[in-house]
Amino acid sequence: MGLGEILSSAALANGEGLVMNILELKGVSKSFGGLKAVSNLDLTISQGKIVGMIGPNGAGKTTVFNLITGFHPLDRGEVHFNGENISRLKPYEDCLKGIGRTFQIVKPFATKSVIRNVMVGAFCRVKTAKEAEEVAREVLEFTGLDPKRDMLAKNLTIADRKRLELARALATRPKLLLLDEVMAGLTPKETDDMISLVRKIRDLGITLFIIEHVMQAVMTLSERVVLLHHGEKIMEGTPQEVASDVRAIKAYLGEEYVVARG
């Protein structure tokens, strides 16, 4: 079974190919001391879609990802995945359910080869090194990293480290993939390549929830965009609706973005 078959079957499991809400956040809240990082957040993502989340630094975006994946416990609210309440699960349990993620600061196993790094993700689903290597090779071919599979991770460029982070997450066979600024620091050409790769992942049937400051990327890829500010959802809509909304312009985009689009 090739990567497309593996990931497509994983993505559609339990959904039976029907459009459904794969992720629902209901009144999700989290504070750190006196700081409200996320406040009463409601959010729904349909299966097979790409949803972007934007907002200033410190708006609570990565905290939302950490709450979804169990890295932080909720103060209030619920997280539902494929109709199941996963609010109290640990990160590894969420991964086994089918939620994969990348991290804003990539931290590969620097002294291990590229393929060994991806095999770590594969062991979420398989038991033997041979099976893990087979999955890793498929993922590396899909992400364009196969020619560098024997390189040490520490010798990769920042663009390839981000691809490696993405490849390791894909090796867990996610139904939902959370991408945290996978395009930060990339050149325009590298950004275009990453946009193409994200679309290929969506075409496999995997749902994507992305945090991104590169507006070209998030507005091009996303079917819906959520604007977070001071931990609160300011608005949600199509990229066109968000880009033209005065609340988004004042809170995050700025007049310069509007002028550039014009």
Sequence and secondary structure as in RCSB ss.txt:
>XXXX:A:sequence
MGLGEILSSAALANGEGLVMNILELKGVSKSFGGLKAVSNLDLTISQGKIVGMIGPNGAGKTTVFNLITGFHPLD
RGEVHFNGENISRLKPYEDCLKGIGRTFQIVKPFATKSVIRNVMVGAFCRVKTAKEAEEVAREVLEFTGLDPKRD
MLAKNLTIADRKRLELARALATRPKLLLLDEVMAGLTPKETDDMISLVRKIRDLGITLFIIEHVMQAVMTLSERV
VLLHHGEKIMEGTPQEVASDVRAIKAYLGEEYVVARG
>XXXX:A:secstr
  HHHHHHHHHHTTTTT   EEEEEEEEEEEETTEEEEEEEEEEEETT EEEEE  TTSSHHHHHHHHTTSS  S
EEEEEETTEE TT  HHHHHHHTEEE  SS    TTSBHHHHHHHHHTTT SSHHHHHHHHHHHHHHHT GGGTT
SBGGGS HHHHHHHHHHHHHTT  SEEEEESTTTT  HHHHHHHHHHHHHHHHTT EEEEE S HHHHHHH SEE
EEEETTEEEEEE HHHHHT HHHIIIIIHHHHHHHH 
